[in-house]
Amino acid sequence: MPPMPGRTETPAAPTAPAARRTPVSRRTADAAAPVRTGPPARAQDAPRPLLPWLRPPRAPYRRALRRIGAGRVLDIGCGTGDTLAGCAPGSVGIAHDAHSADICRARGLTAYTADAFLTSAHARPGGFDTLLSAQVLQHLDDEQVEGLLRAYLPYVRPGGGVVLITPQEAGHRGAGRFTDFTLLRAYAESAGLSVRRTYSFPLPRPAGKILGANAFVLAARVPMERLPG
């Protein structure tokens, strides 16, 4: 299977070094000090961010996972681990490259490249409760998506969950193929999954044209094993 691109997660920018303070005389400092004309400001008086829900949360897919009772998650395309960090103990990430996997491990998370995962002790059939693929499938063609699901679904227990997430218009920005509900459902059904629901997150579908954090979400189930006879 071709190398799987992980979702992009931009690390926080480094803090700039503190500026060196220039000594000033007491007279100069007194002259420069602003004159207060009212009571001292309280912390609650500070201006609050406008529409804070427009900012994507640090681990934006925890709610989607909780809705299907996530348990141990196999996070395909885990990036540097922001969502993986909020998953249940025993969860594992598959990173696009060794550098991302190293960052995850430095954060105390369990992550592998695709090849390293296959030879790890975590690659046990039915060893995970949920498979998550967020911001990955839009970078792949049909054959690659089918190969990815075929490769990793055996590691999810029968009856376990699957969550597939792709960006809407504002977050897509022409990168890869626009993968909407129709395509997600086709992929899930082709893989033999039972689709439970599709929905727009975190806001209704119309917001996807202006809100980069808005995403298509498909929640599905792995079929239970057939009983003998």
RATA-V636083 format. One line per field, one symbol per residue. phi: phi as a letter, one per 30 degrees, with the letter a starting at -180 (. if undefined). A space follows every 10 residues. Layout:
phi: ???
This chain:
phi: .decdcddbd dddddddddd dcdbdddddd ddddcdcbde dceddddcdd hdddddddbd cddddddcie idcccdidhc jddedcddej dbcccdbddd dddedddicc bbdeddddcc dddceidbdb ccbcibdddc dedddddddd dcdddcdeid cbbcbbdded ddhidicdcc eddedddddd didcdcabac bdceeedddb cdddbdbbcb bddddddei
